[in-house]
Every structure is written in structure tokens, then in C-alpha cells.
Amino acid sequence: GGGAPPEDRGIKALVARLKELEPRAYEGVMASIAAPLLVLLRRASAIDATLQRVLSAAPPAAAGGGGEEEGGEAYRADLREASSELCGGLCDIAAERYARYLRCRAEVHARLPLAAFTSLCALADDFAADVAHLSGRGCEAVSAEAAAQAKAFVDVLHAEATKKLEATVEQEAWGHVEVPAEYQRLVDSIAANQVPEAPPASAADHLSAAAAVSAAVGSAEAEPEAERQPSRASDIVVSGAGYKVVGSGLILLSTVVHYLQCGAAVPAVAPPIAHALPVLLRGYHTHAYKQVLMAGAMLPTSAGLKSISFKHLALSSQSLGVLLALLPHLKAILAAYLPEAQRHALKEFDGVESDLEAHQQQIFAKFVSILEERRRGRVKDLPAALAPPQAGAQRQPEPSANIKAVAADLRAVYKTLRDLLTPQQLHKVFELILTAFDAGLLEAYRGVDTATSAPLAAHCPASRETALLAASDSRDSRHAAEMQARYQGGGTGRHGASLLVHPWTQPLGVTLGARLLAEIQPRYSR
């Protein structure tokens, strides 16, 4: 009959049956193949060793065959070389056959759970080590196949993790979730430059578990404080700094831990993991950027948010902050499992760090741009609001409605951000905001027509307007005290170093009043 030869059909049937075996059963088959092979190789190695010893100890005349010492020595050398080549060739054939059995199930191995893949790799490594010891020249066939399957394993792991993480970020509502204690333990291990000791699982298991946890804690924000579970925390703490997290951040953390466990469990997996992990982190950064800064989360097919608020921006910044805090530790952990020649791959983390920092700065700049847009709208009719009273009319000087609205915006944003950002981030954001306000309000006051305005002491378009933002605002004295504590500094330099030196300048900064007076006072005194 036609078709493939019987031997080919037999091989295909054998391969098909091997692919159907459970991991443990397949390991049993491989062990049954390796055991007799190693017995034969050990016998061949013993014969080679005996022959080498005999030839080395034989008298020249006994081994020469022709009675000439020089010819006998050459003959012995040829025999020793032939014996070594024969033994090494047998080892190469055994290794190639073993690698072929591994190769026939490569697709199955790429999708194994970590525990099963680790066990299989350990079995192959043991066989390769035995063959290398017997041959004295390595076991290239098995080592190369193990490296290829390790890369395939990471490729499948990474593709699956990326797809599920992308889908999670796509539906992320950017709301604060509380942190289960198990996640804090994971972070504590990473911060100590150790691989977390979580039960090994596949990427799917890790992602599903993390998604379930984040969904369970997603409503924790609405729970009364007394009813919250003691195993949860508001922040995730990295090296003493607390960060608010979102659900997708927990899933990313769980995935990162699984990557580290894979790299630590299988030496051949560590190099591809060192390349895949930065790609995963950069992917999260890219999707978060699209969803928040580019307002992708407002699409009906996404999270369907009505707007991107300061809270959403702040929580996105905090998610990036956690990654930035963990990056040095991730590099240190992977470095311990990478061969020296392959540690250059860790430079990819430097690019990720730059991307995350730039992303965070763009979020901070977005805070400023939103407030600047509001400020421009508030002060567009400032000249009319600061018009002097009619002749003979008397009124008590008071801040305009314009500057009151500006102050209200600042207070509202501060109250929102103070519980979401770290003190360092909050300081940086308000330094940027105050710098922009300093220039913007000064420009707005320059537009006031001072030719017909009342004297500065009576009308006070600069100093009394600025004074509205005083810490003496009785409606929120706690807010003023917190602002004073966070921003009090020495000297009269930049905003970040010297805010609230005079209470009436809070929270615009000490330079605003002085600069406004310096600009406006000469125009009143002409």
C-alpha cells in the first residue's frame, strides 16, 4: 500500500503517545531510557579508562609491533585517541537520542506548570551532567535542547501574562484597593533581594488568583474602617515608603513574582526571564499611559470612566512608584541567577526606569496643566473684578471672587492628593504647581489697569489678593497646619525650599507676594 513507510508511521504513533502522557509518566519514560544508556556509557568509559591506563604503562617494545620505539609510541597514541573518540562518540549519540525524545514534546513542555517543568529540567540536567562527566567534553545536544525549551517556556509564559495583564489594565477603573497581607510579604521578600517563597504555579494560576484578590478588595474603599479585615492594609510598603495600589498593580506584582520564581527554579530560564521581565514592566507602563494620560479608560469598551480625575492620575503615579522602588531589587535578584557573561541583559531595566520616571513626570505635569487651565478661567475677568469703587464710595477691601476660586481649587487638589501621593511626590507636585501659579498670577495682575486704580494700600490687588490663601483660614485649620508642616523651610529661595515663611502667602509661596509687590508698587507710585 501507499503512504509513509511502516517505520515512519510507528515513529509518529510513538511521538503522539509521548505527547499524551502526563508529566510524571513522561519522566518515568525518560528515566527508563536514561538508565540503560548510562549503564552502557559507564561500561564504555570504564573500558576506555582501562585501555588508556594499559597503553600508558605498556613497554615500548610490547606495544611497538615493529620493534622501533618511535613507531610504537605513535601506535599507542593512535589507540588512545581512537578509544577516546569511540567513548565520546557513544556519549554524543546517547545525548542526541535523549535530546530527540525531549524535542518531540517541546510544545507540551512549553505549557507545563512551573513545578512540572522544573522537575523535567532537573532530570535532563542530571543526565547531561552524567554524560559530560563520562565523555569529558560536555553534553551539547541536551544542553542546547534544554536552553531552547527554556526559551519556549518563557515565551509562552510571557505571551499569556502579557495578554491577561493588558486585558486587566484595559478594564482598570483606577480605584484604590487595599493590600492583602500576602502581597506585602511578597514585596518584603523582593525588597530583601530574595525570591518570594510562594507556592509555584502557572502564570494563569497566578493571574487568576491575583484577579480574584483584587476584585475581592476592590470594594474595601467603601467599607467602614471598623469592618475592614485586619489582614489588609491601605498601602503597600517598600523600604519604608507607602504606596497606594490599584487592582492591576496587584496582578502585575503577582506576575513579576512568578517570573522571579521561574528564573530561580531553572537555571536555563533565568536569561530569557531577564529579557522578558523588562518587556512586561514596559508594557504595563505603556497601557497605563494610554488608559490614564490619554483617557483610554473613558471609552465605553474600556472602563467607561466619566472623566480622568486627580485621583485617577495620582493612583496611576503610585502604581509607577511601586515599580520604581522595586526595580533595583529585581535587578539584584536576577543578577544572582544569571551567568556573568549574560548580566549585560540587566541594562534593559535602566531603560524601563527612565520610561517610568518620564511617565510619572508627565502625570505631575498633567496636574499642573489642569490647574493652570482652571486658573486661567478664574482670572480671565480679573481686571473688571479689581476695578476701583466709584468716587466717594467706601468699601472694605477684600479678595476678589476670582482669587477665592483659585484658592478653593488649590485646597481641593491638596486635600485629594495628600492621602494618595507620598510626601516626596506631593512636595514635587506642589513645587511645580506653585511655580506655574507664580508666573500665571503675576501675568494676570499685570493686566490690571493701575492708571485709574486706588492706592495699593486701599485696593491692594496683589498683597490682599494673595493674603486670601492664608493659613488662618478657619474653615480648614488642620489643612493649613499640614501644609505648614510639609512645606516649611528655611531661606527665601524656591518654592520647594521656602513655603509658608509668612502665613499670608500660603500656599502660593513666599516669592509671590514679594514679586507682585515689586511689579505693581512702582506703577502705583508714579
C-alpha positions as CSV (number, residue, x, y, z in Angstrom):
1,G,0.0,0.0,0.0
2,G,0.9,3.7,-0.3
3,G,1.6,6.3,2.4
4,A,4.5,6.6,4.7
5,P,6.8,3.6,5.4
6,P,5.8,1.4,8.4
7,E,8.8,2.6,10.4
8,D,7.8,6.3,9.9
9,R,4.2,5.5,10.9
10,G,5.5,3.8,14.0
11,I,7.6,6.8,15.0
12,K,4.7,9.2,14.6
13,A,2.5,6.9,16.7
14,L,5.2,6.8,19.4
15,V,5.5,10.6,19.4
16,A,1.8,11.1,19.6
17,R,1.6,8.7,22.6
18,L,4.5,10.5,24.3
19,K,2.7,13.9,23.9
20,E,-0.4,12.5,25.6
21,L,1.5,11.3,28.7
22,E,1.1,13.2,32.0
23,P,4.4,14.9,33.1
24,R,5.1,12.2,35.8
25,A,4.5,9.4,33.3
26,Y,6.8,11.0,30.7
27,E,9.5,11.5,33.3
28,G,9.2,7.8,34.0
29,V,9.7,7.0,30.3
30,M,12.8,9.3,30.2
31,A,14.2,7.7,33.3
32,S,13.8,4.3,31.8
33,I,15.6,5.5,28.7
34,A,18.4,7.2,30.6
35,A,19.2,4.3,33.0
36,P,20.3,1.7,30.4
37,L,22.0,4.3,28.3
38,L,24.1,5.4,31.3
39,V,24.9,1.8,32.1
40,L,26.3,1.3,28.6
41,L,28.2,4.6,28.7
42,R,29.7,3.8,32.1
43,R,30.9,0.5,30.7
44,A,32.4,2.2,27.6
45,S,34.0,4.8,29.8
46,A,35.5,2.1,32.1
47,I,36.8,0.2,29.1
48,D,38.3,3.4,27.7
49,A,39.9,4.2,31.1
50,T,41.4,0.7,31.3
51,L,42.8,0.8,27.8
52,Q,44.3,4.2,28.4
53,R,45.9,3.0,31.6
54,V,47.3,-0.1,29.9
55,L,48.6,1.7,26.9
56,S,50.3,4.3,29.1
57,A,52.0,1.6,31.2
58,A,53.0,-0.7,28.3
59,P,56.8,-1.1,27.4
60,P,57.7,0.4,24.1
61,A,58.7,-3.0,22.6
62,A,55.4,-4.7,23.7
63,A,53.3,-2.0,22.0
64,G,55.5,-1.1,19.1
65,G,54.8,-4.1,17.0
66,G,57.7,-3.4,14.7
67,G,60.4,-3.2,17.3
68,E,61.0,0.5,16.8
69,E,60.4,2.7,19.8
70,E,59.2,5.7,17.9
71,G,56.7,3.8,15.9
72,G,55.4,2.0,19.0
73,E,54.7,5.3,20.7
74,A,52.8,6.6,17.7
75,Y,50.7,3.4,17.7
76,R,49.9,3.8,21.3
77,A,48.9,7.4,20.8
78,D,46.6,6.4,17.9
79,L,44.9,3.7,20.1
80,R,44.4,6.1,23.0
81,E,42.9,8.7,20.6
82,A,40.6,6.1,18.9
83,S,39.4,4.8,22.3
84,S,38.6,8.4,23.5
85,E,36.8,9.2,20.3
86,L,34.8,6.0,20.4
87,C,33.7,6.7,24.0
88,G,33.0,10.3,23.2
89,G,31.1,9.4,20.1
90,L,28.9,6.9,22.1
91,C,28.2,9.7,24.6
92,D,27.3,12.1,21.7
93,I,24.9,9.6,20.2
94,A,23.2,8.9,23.5
95,A,22.9,12.7,24.2
96,E,21.4,13.3,20.7
97,R,18.9,10.5,21.2
98,Y,17.9,11.8,24.6
99,A,17.5,15.3,23.2
100,R,15.4,14.0,20.4
101,Y,13.0,12.5,22.9
102,L,12.8,15.9,24.7
103,R,12.2,17.7,21.4
104,C,9.2,15.6,20.4
105,R,7.3,17.0,23.4
106,A,8.6,20.6,23.2
107,E,5.2,22.2,22.6
108,V,3.8,20.3,25.6
109,H,6.8,21.3,27.8
110,A,6.4,25.0,27.0
111,R,2.9,25.0,28.7
112,L,3.8,22.9,31.7
113,P,3.3,24.4,35.2
114,L,6.5,25.6,36.8
115,A,6.8,22.6,39.2
116,A,6.5,20.1,36.3
117,F,8.9,22.0,34.1
118,T,11.4,22.3,36.9
119,S,11.2,18.6,37.6
120,L,11.7,17.8,33.9
121,C,14.7,20.2,33.6
122,A,16.3,18.7,36.6
123,L,16.0,15.2,35.1
124,A,17.6,16.4,31.8
125,D,20.3,18.3,33.7
126,D,21.2,15.2,35.7
127,F,21.5,13.2,32.5
128,A,23.6,15.9,30.8
129,A,25.9,16.1,33.8
130,D,26.5,12.4,33.9
131,V,27.2,12.3,30.1
132,A,29.5,15.2,30.3
133,H,31.4,13.6,33.2
134,L,31.8,10.3,31.2
135,S,32.8,11.9,27.9
136,G,34.9,14.7,29.3
137,R,33.7,17.1,26.7
138,G,30.2,18.3,27.7
139,C,26.8,17.3,26.5
140,E,26.0,20.0,23.9
141,A,22.9,18.3,22.4
142,V,20.9,18.0,25.7
143,S,22.1,21.4,26.9
144,A,21.1,23.1,23.7
145,E,17.7,21.5,23.7
146,A,17.1,22.4,27.3
147,A,18.0,26.0,26.6
148,A,15.6,26.1,23.6
149,Q,12.8,24.6,25.6
150,A,13.5,27.1,28.4
151,K,13.1,30.0,26.0
152,A,9.9,28.5,24.6
153,F,8.6,28.1,28.1
154,V,9.3,31.8,28.9
155,D,7.8,32.8,25.5
156,V,4.5,31.1,26.3
157,L,4.6,32.4,29.9
158,H,5.2,35.9,28.7
159,A,2.6,35.9,25.9
160,E,0.0,34.6,28.3
161,A,0.9,37.0,31.1
162,T,1.1,40.0,28.7
163,K,-2.3,39.2,27.2
164,K,-4.1,38.9,30.5
165,L,-2.3,41.9,32.1
166,E,-3.3,44.0,29.1
167,A,-6.9,43.0,29.4
168,T,-6.8,43.8,33.1
169,V,-5.4,47.3,32.6
170,E,-7.9,47.8,29.8
171,Q,-10.7,47.3,32.4
172,E,-9.0,49.0,35.3
173,A,-11.1,51.7,37.0
174,W,-8.1,53.2,38.7
175,G,-9.6,53.0,42.1
176,H,-7.7,52.3,45.3
177,V,-7.7,48.8,46.6
178,E,-6.4,47.6,49.9
179,V,-3.4,45.3,50.1
180,P,-3.8,41.7,51.4
181,A,-1.1,40.6,53.8
182,E,0.2,38.0,51.3
183,Y,1.1,40.7,48.8
184,Q,3.0,42.7,51.4
185,R,5.0,39.6,52.2
186,L,5.9,39.2,48.5
187,V,7.1,42.8,48.4
188,D,9.1,42.4,51.7
189,S,10.9,39.4,50.1
190,I,11.7,41.3,47.0
191,A,13.0,44.3,49.0
192,A,15.3,42.0,50.8
193,N,16.7,40.8,47.4
194,Q,15.1,37.4,47.8
195,V,12.8,35.4,45.6
196,P,9.4,35.2,47.4
197,E,8.6,31.7,48.7
198,A,5.1,31.4,47.3
199,P,3.7,28.1,46.1
200,P,4.8,27.6,42.5
201,A,2.0,27.8,39.9
202,S,1.5,28.5,36.3
203,A,1.1,32.1,35.1
204,A,-2.6,31.5,34.6
205,D,-3.0,30.4,38.2
206,H,-1.1,33.5,39.5
207,L,-3.0,35.9,37.4
208,S,-6.4,34.3,38.2
209,A,-5.6,34.3,41.9
210,A,-4.4,37.9,41.8
211,A,-7.5,39.0,39.9
212,A,-9.7,37.3,42.4
213,V,-8.0,39.0,45.3
214,S,-8.1,42.4,43.6
215,A,-11.8,42.0,42.8
216,A,-12.4,41.0,46.4
217,V,-10.7,44.0,47.9
218,G,-12.0,46.4,45.2
219,S,-14.9,47.3,47.4
220,A,-12.8,47.8,50.5
221,E,-12.6,51.5,50.0
222,A,-16.3,51.8,50.8
223,E,-16.2,49.7,53.9
224,P,-16.3,51.3,57.3
225,E,-12.9,51.4,59.0
226,A,-14.0,49.1,61.8
227,E,-15.3,46.5,59.4
228,R,-12.1,46.2,57.3
229,Q,-10.3,42.9,57.6
230,P,-7.1,43.1,59.7
231,S,-5.2,41.2,57.0
232,R,-5.5,44.2,54.7
233,A,-3.5,47.4,54.6
234,S,-4.2,50.7,52.9
235,D,-0.7,50.9,51.5
236,I,1.9,48.6,50.2
237,V,5.2,49.4,51.8
238,V,8.5,49.3,50.0
239,S,11.6,50.2,52.0
240,G,9.6,52.2,54.5
241,A,7.6,54.2,51.9
242,G,3.9,53.5,51.5
243,Y,2.2,53.4,48.1
244,K,-1.5,53.2,47.2
245,V,-2.2,50.5,44.6
246,V,-4.9,49.5,42.1
247,G,-6.1,46.1,41.1
248,S,-3.9,45.8,38.0
249,G,-0.9,46.7,40.1
250,L,-1.5,43.6,42.3
251,I,-1.8,41.4,39.3
252,L,1.4,42.8,37.9
253,L,3.2,42.2,41.2
254,S,1.9,38.6,41.2
255,T,3.2,38.1,37.7
256,V,6.6,39.6,38.5
257,V,6.9,37.2,41.4
258,H,6.1,34.2,39.2
259,Y,8.8,35.4,36.7
260,L,11.3,35.5,39.5
261,Q,10.4,32.1,40.7
262,C,10.8,30.7,37.2
263,G,14.3,32.2,36.9
264,A,15.3,30.9,40.3
265,A,14.0,27.4,39.8
266,V,15.5,26.6,36.4
267,P,19.0,28.0,35.5
268,A,18.3,27.8,31.8
269,V,15.2,30.0,32.3
270,A,17.0,32.9,34.0
271,P,18.4,34.5,30.8
272,P,15.1,34.7,28.9
273,I,13.4,35.9,32.0
274,A,15.9,38.7,32.3
275,H,14.8,39.8,28.9
276,A,11.0,39.2,29.4
277,L,10.6,41.0,32.7
278,P,11.6,44.5,31.5
279,V,9.3,44.0,28.5
280,L,6.4,43.1,30.9
281,L,7.1,46.2,33.0
282,R,7.3,48.5,30.0
283,G,4.1,47.0,28.7
284,Y,2.3,47.9,31.9
285,H,3.7,51.4,31.7
286,T,2.5,51.8,28.1
287,H,-1.0,50.6,28.7
288,A,-1.4,52.6,31.8
289,Y,-0.2,55.7,29.9
290,K,-2.9,55.1,27.2
291,Q,-5.6,54.5,29.8
292,V,-5.0,57.4,32.1
293,L,-3.0,60.2,30.4
294,M,-4.6,59.5,27.0
295,A,-8.0,58.9,28.6
296,G,-8.5,55.5,27.2
297,A,-10.3,54.4,30.3
298,M,-13.2,56.7,29.3
299,L,-14.0,54.6,26.3
300,P,-17.2,52.5,26.6
301,T,-15.2,49.4,25.5
302,S,-12.8,50.1,28.4
303,A,-13.5,51.0,32.0
304,G,-16.1,53.6,30.9
305,L,-15.0,56.3,33.3
306,K,-16.8,59.6,33.0
307,S,-13.6,61.6,33.4
308,I,-10.0,61.2,34.4
309,S,-9.7,62.8,37.8
310,F,-6.8,63.9,40.0
311,K,-7.4,60.7,42.0
312,H,-7.0,58.5,38.9
313,L,-3.8,60.3,37.9
314,A,-2.5,60.0,41.5
315,L,-3.2,56.3,41.7
316,S,-1.5,55.8,38.4
317,S,1.5,57.6,39.6
318,Q,1.6,55.5,42.8
319,S,1.5,52.3,40.7
320,L,4.5,53.5,38.8
321,G,6.2,54.5,42.2
322,V,5.9,50.9,43.4
323,L,7.7,49.6,40.3
324,L,10.4,52.3,40.5
325,A,11.0,51.3,44.2
326,L,11.3,47.6,43.3
327,L,13.4,47.9,40.2
328,P,16.8,47.9,41.9
329,H,15.8,44.8,43.9
330,L,14.5,43.0,40.8
331,K,17.9,43.5,39.1
332,A,19.8,42.3,42.1
333,I,17.7,39.1,42.4
334,L,18.1,38.2,38.7
335,A,21.8,39.0,38.8
336,A,22.3,36.2,41.3
337,Y,20.9,33.7,38.8
338,L,22.5,34.9,35.6
339,P,25.9,33.8,34.4
340,E,28.4,36.6,34.5
341,A,28.5,36.8,30.7
342,Q,24.8,37.4,30.4
343,R,24.4,40.0,33.1
344,H,24.5,42.7,30.5
345,A,20.8,41.9,29.8
346,L,20.0,43.7,33.1
347,K,20.8,47.0,31.4
348,E,17.3,46.8,29.9
349,F,16.0,47.7,33.4
350,D,17.7,51.0,33.1
351,G,15.5,51.9,30.1
352,V,12.4,50.8,32.0
353,E,13.4,53.1,34.9
354,S,13.8,56.0,32.5
355,D,10.4,55.3,30.9
356,L,8.6,55.1,34.3
357,E,10.2,58.3,35.6
358,A,9.3,60.1,32.4
359,H,5.7,58.8,32.7
360,Q,5.5,59.9,36.3
361,Q,6.7,63.4,35.4
362,Q,4.1,63.6,32.7
363,I,1.4,62.8,35.3
364,F,2.8,65.6,37.6
365,A,2.8,67.9,34.6
366,K,-0.9,67.0,34.0
367,F,-1.7,68.1,37.5
368,V,-0.2,71.4,36.7
369,S,-1.8,71.8,33.3
370,I,-5.3,71.0,34.7
371,L,-4.9,73.6,37.5
372,E,-3.4,76.1,35.1
373,E,-6.4,75.8,32.8
374,R,-8.7,76.3,35.7
375,R,-6.7,79.3,37.0
376,R,-6.8,81.0,33.6
377,G,-10.6,80.6,33.5
378,R,-10.8,82.0,37.1
379,V,-8.8,85.2,36.4
380,K,-9.9,86.0,32.9
381,D,-12.1,88.8,34.1
382,L,-9.8,89.9,36.9
383,P,-9.4,93.5,35.7
384,A,-13.1,94.0,36.0
385,A,-13.3,92.4,39.4
386,L,-10.5,94.7,40.7
387,A,-12.0,97.9,39.2
388,P,-11.9,100.6,41.9
389,P,-15.1,101.7,43.5
390,Q,-17.0,104.8,42.3
391,A,-15.8,108.2,43.6
392,G,-16.8,108.8,47.1
393,A,-17.8,105.2,47.7
394,Q,-16.2,103.3,50.6
395,R,-15.9,99.6,50.9
396,Q,-13.9,97.2,53.0
397,P,-11.0,95.8,50.8
398,E,-11.5,92.1,50.3
399,P,-10.2,89.4,48.0
400,S,-11.9,89.1,44.7
401,A,-14.1,86.1,43.9
402,N,-11.5,85.2,41.3
403,I,-8.7,84.6,43.7
404,K,-11.1,82.9,46.1
405,A,-11.9,80.4,43.4
406,V,-8.2,79.9,42.7
407,A,-7.6,79.2,46.4
408,A,-10.5,76.8,46.6
409,D,-9.1,74.8,43.6
410,L,-5.7,74.6,45.3
411,R,-7.2,73.5,48.6
412,A,-9.4,70.9,46.9
413,V,-6.5,69.4,45.0
414,Y,-4.3,69.3,48.0
415,K,-6.9,67.5,50.0
416,T,-7.3,64.9,47.3
417,L,-3.6,64.3,46.7
418,R,-2.3,64.4,50.3
419,D,-3.8,61.0,51.0
420,L,-2.7,59.4,47.7
421,L,0.8,60.6,47.0
422,T,3.9,60.1,49.0
423,P,5.2,63.2,50.8
424,Q,8.1,63.4,48.3
425,Q,5.7,63.2,45.4
426,L,3.3,65.7,47.0
427,H,6.1,68.1,47.5
428,K,7.3,67.8,43.9
429,V,3.8,68.3,42.5
430,F,3.1,71.4,44.6
431,E,6.5,72.8,43.7
432,L,5.5,72.6,40.0
433,I,2.0,73.9,40.7
434,L,3.3,76.9,42.7
435,T,5.9,77.7,40.1
436,A,3.3,77.8,37.4
437,F,0.9,79.8,39.6
438,D,3.6,82.3,40.5
439,A,4.2,83.2,36.9
440,G,0.5,82.9,35.8
441,L,-1.0,85.1,38.6
442,L,1.7,87.6,38.1
443,E,0.9,87.9,34.5
444,A,-2.8,88.2,35.3
445,Y,-2.2,91.1,37.8
446,R,0.0,92.8,35.1
447,G,-3.2,93.1,33.1
448,V,-4.9,95.2,35.8
449,D,-5.2,98.8,34.7
450,T,-3.5,100.6,37.5
451,A,-3.8,104.1,36.0
452,T,-7.2,104.5,37.5
453,S,-6.8,102.2,40.4
454,A,-6.9,103.2,44.0
455,P,-3.6,103.4,46.0
456,L,-2.1,100.0,46.8
457,A,-2.8,100.2,50.5
458,A,-6.5,100.7,49.9
459,H,-7.2,98.5,46.9
460,C,-4.3,96.0,47.2
461,P,-4.7,94.0,44.0
462,A,-1.6,92.0,44.9
463,S,-1.0,91.6,48.5
464,R,-4.5,91.4,49.7
465,E,-5.5,89.0,46.9
466,T,-2.6,86.8,47.9
467,A,-3.5,87.0,51.5
468,L,-6.7,85.1,50.9
469,L,-4.6,81.9,50.8
470,A,-3.5,82.4,54.4
471,A,-3.1,79.6,56.8
472,S,-5.5,81.3,59.1
473,D,-8.4,80.0,57.0
474,S,-10.6,79.0,59.9
475,R,-12.6,76.5,57.8
476,D,-9.6,74.1,57.5
477,S,-7.0,74.8,60.1
478,R,-5.9,71.2,60.0
479,H,-5.2,71.5,56.3
480,A,-3.2,74.7,57.0
481,A,-1.2,73.0,59.7
482,E,-0.4,70.1,57.5
483,M,0.7,72.3,54.7
484,Q,2.9,74.2,57.1
485,A,4.5,71.0,58.4
486,R,5.1,69.6,54.9
487,Y,6.4,72.7,53.3
488,Q,8.0,74.8,56.0
489,G,11.6,75.5,55.1
490,G,14.4,78.0,55.6
491,G,15.5,80.9,53.4
492,T,13.6,82.7,50.8
493,G,14.6,80.7,47.7
494,R,12.5,78.4,45.5
495,H,9.0,77.2,46.4
496,G,10.2,73.8,47.3
497,A,12.6,75.1,50.0
498,S,10.7,78.0,51.4
499,L,6.9,77.9,51.5
500,L,4.8,79.4,54.3
501,V,7.5,81.5,55.7
502,H,4.8,84.2,56.0
503,P,1.3,82.7,56.7
504,W,-0.4,85.1,54.4
505,T,1.4,83.7,51.4
506,Q,0.3,80.1,52.0
507,P,0.1,78.1,49.8
508,L,1.4,80.2,46.9
509,G,4.8,80.6,48.4
510,V,6.8,83.5,49.8
511,T,8.1,84.7,46.5
512,L,4.6,85.5,45.0
513,G,3.8,88.4,47.3
514,A,7.2,89.9,47.1
515,R,7.3,89.7,43.3
516,L,3.8,91.0,42.9
517,L,4.5,94.0,45.1
518,A,7.8,94.6,43.2
519,E,5.9,94.7,39.9
520,I,2.9,96.7,40.9
521,Q,4.1,99.1,43.6
522,P,6.2,101.2,41.1
523,R,3.1,101.6,38.9
524,Y,1.1,102.9,41.8
525,S,3.7,105.3,43.0
526,R,4.2,107.1,39.7
